[in-house]
Amino acid sequence: MTKTTHHQIRSLKATLIIIGSFFVFGCTMNLSQKSELLTLSHTDEAIVEYADNTTDTIYDPLLLLKRGEAFRVKEDYPRAATEYARFLELHPTHRMASFAQYFLAESYAQQVDTTDRDPESARHALYAFHQVVTKYPDSVYAKDAEKKIAGLMVHEMEYQFRIGYFYYKKKAYPAAIARFENLIREAAHGEITEKTLYYLSLSHHQSGNREQAKAILLQLQTEYKNSLYLQKVLF
């Protein structure tokens, strides 16, 4: 590493100490901005070139955090998540831990595949946002994390519904019933529950469980009196 690079890192550390205090004692940052840290420190994402790119060799908390921010600005979310996760592993009680936890969750959330081919990113994001709420309930990130959790829960429920619907279309009714029943237990009332009740009723009907199908249809009629699905009932 060159002398200039050492100087850049030392200057960056000093700047981040000031910034860290800003977040601890009076952060009012706009969470929609890509990186308040990058703006405040008057540096750019080139920080990723200031040290060995192998995260396992980096231990300095502020350098890890800044590199995470730099990768996030570059929209390299997997590498950003790696930096934030390493920061939290090595420095769980650091004053910037809530910041790192929130943007670890954000980095996972940015990797969520809307086609649901791989639900793991959504599940990682859900867990990470829950960590924000449980570990840092008084942080400036907690309320926003709660909103993100709600959105990701809807995403997860939709994913589970599509699996059940896939089984239903394939006439694998026992598998569809198992998936739909599990979804009913987990989902809050709303559109997902409404359509799940409908297809659960149909699945039972097609399986020959006529009384169970009627009971579920009655539940749909009771809880969603104006449901459009009631106009589609075929039995």
Protein Blocks (a to p, Z undefined) as FASTA:
>chain_A
ZZklmmmmmmmmmmmmmmmmmmmmopcbdfkbmblmlmmnopafklmmmpcfblklpcbf
klmmmmmmmmmmnopaklmmmmmmmmmmmmmmbmklmmmmmmmmmmmmmmpcfklmamkl
mmmmmmmmmmmmmmmmmbmklmmmmmmmmmmmmmmmmmmmmmmmmmmmnopaklmmmmmm
mmmmmpccdjklmmmmmmmmmmmmmnopamlmmmmmmmmmmmmmmbmklmmpcZZ
